[in-house]
Amino acid sequence: MPLIYRAANVVEAQLIVDELQAGGMQAHVTGSYLSGAIGELPPSEVIGVWLLESQHEQRARDIIDAFEAGRRKPEQEWQCTRCAEWLGREFGACWQCGLTRPLSDS
C-alpha cells in the first residue's frame, strides 16, 4: 500500500481519492485527524493519499499528473457541440442540454 500523494489539505486529498476511484482504483486519506496540527507541521507531511493496490501505482500517478495538469490550465470557456451554449470551464456538462463536456476541452 504505497503513499501516492501528499496533499496541502483534506479537500485536495479527497479530490485525488475521487479521481483514483473514477479510474477504478481504491485509495484513502490519512492524517485528516491531524489537520489541527497544521501550522506546527507542514500540511504535506500530515495529509496523504494511500493507494490500496500497489500494482496500480503507475496508472495512479498518471491520473494524478493529468488531474494536476488540468488544475494548472487557464480558465477557458467551452461551447456545447449539441446546443452551442457557451459554458465556463468549471462545468463538466452543459447546463442547458446535459451533454457531457468532451475530453479534448477538459
N, C-alpha and C positions, 0 to 999 in steps of 0.2 A: 504494500500500500504506500505508493510514493507521494510525497508532498509535491503538488503540481503547480501551486500558485501561492504567492504571498500577497495579501490584499491590504489596501490602505484603510479599508473599513469593512464592516459586516455586510453592507449593501453591495459593495463591489464583489465581495466573496460570493454572495448568493447569486449575483448575476452570472458569475463564472460557473457555479454549480448548475444553474439553469441552462446555460449554453451546452455544457457537457451532457446533461440529461437529454437535451434535444438531439444530441449526437449519439444517443444510445448508450451512454456511459453513466456509471454511478459514482458520485463524489459527495463529500460532506465537508462542512466548515468546522474548523476547530478554533478555539481561542475567543469565541464570541463572549464567553463568560468573563474574559479578562479585559473587555473593552474599557472598563473603568480604570485600568492601569495605563491606558493610552495617555500620553503626556509625560509619564515617567519612562515608558518604554516606547520605541518606535512601533507604529501600527504593523509594519511589515514583519516585525518579529513576534507579533501577538496573534494575528489572524491569518490562517492558512486554509487552503483547499487541498484536500487529500483525495486522490483517485483510488477507488476501491480495487480495481483490477490493473495491475502493473503492465500487462500485455498491451493495454490501450494507451500507454504513455505518449508515444509519438503522435498518435492521432489526436489525443487530448491537447498536446502542445500546439498542434496545427490549428485546432479550433480556437484556442486561447489567442494565438497570434492573429488570426482573422478577426476575432472579436476586438482586440486592441487596435488593429489597423482601422477597423470601422469607426471606432471612437475618435480616432485622430483625423478623420476626413472632415473637411469644412462642411458647414451646414449647406445643404443643397436641396432644393425642391425637386419633386419628380412629377411627371404627368402620367395619369392613368391611361393605359393603352385601350381600355374599353370605353370609357365615357369622356376622356380628355380633360378631366378635372385636374387642377394643379393642387398638389399636397406638399406639406412640409416634410422634411427629412425624417422627423420623428414618427411619421405614420407608416406602419407596416402593411396597411391595407387602405384602399380607397374608402373614405367615409361615405361617399355617395352611392357607389355600386357594389362595394365589398371585395373587389378584385385584390388579391394579394400582390404586394409590391414585387416586381421582377427582381431577381437576384443581381442582375447587372447594374441596377441602380442603387443597391444597398450600400 
